Amino acid sequence: MVHIMKYHDIGFDDDLLVIGEDPDVVKEKMAEQIKIVHKDEFEDMSDFHQEEIMSKIDLLLRSGCGFRVLKL
């Protein structure tokens, strides 16, 4: 199953997306890109908010289409 996840869906103002079959790989790619593309914004967040972003990625990947994560 292919997962497509947008950065906009986790609160960042851009149209980047990650596509992958393994939800763990998608999460890892999302985290890597957040730390590159949104480095300043992410580092300015509190630890709580950083953890909240990562939890939201998990929630969206595990919940499926109802949360705008496309599974093809």
N, C-alpha and C positions, 0 to 999 in steps of 0.2 A: 504494500500500500504506500502510495506517495503522499507525503505531507508537505503542504505549502503554507508557510507562515510569514506574515508581514510584520515589519517592525512597527508600523503604525498601530497595529493591534495591541502592542504592549506599551504604548504611550510615547513613542518617538515620532517626531515630525519628519518622516521621509517615506519613500515608497519602496525601499529595499525589501527583498524577501529572500527566504531560504527555502530550498526544495531538497527533500531527501526521503528515503524510504524508512530509515531508522529514526524514531523520535529522539533517541539519545544523541545521535549525530546532529540532528537538526538543532537541538538545544545547545550543543557544544559550538556549532557554527554561529548560532545567534549570539551566544556569550562572547565569542571571539570578536565578532564584528561590532558588537556594542562597545567593547573595550578599545576598538580602533576608530570607528566612525563617530561614536558618541562619547569618546574618552573623557573630555572635560565635563560634559553634562553628567555622566555616570559617576565620575570621581567626586563631583560636588554633592551628590546624593548621600544621605545618611546610610549607615549600614543596613538599617531597617528597610529603607526604600530600595536599596540594591537587592536585598534578599527578596523583597516583594516582587520585583521585576522577574527574578529567576523563578519564583514560585508561579507567577502568572504564565510564564512560558510553559512550565510543566502542566498547569491546569488546561491551557489552551490545546496543547498537544494531546493530552489524554482525553479531553472532552469531545473533540471532533468538530464537525461542521456547525453545530449550534453556536460555536464561538468564533466563526469565521476562519477556522483552520480547515483548509480543503484537504480531503482525503480522496485520492483518485485511484 
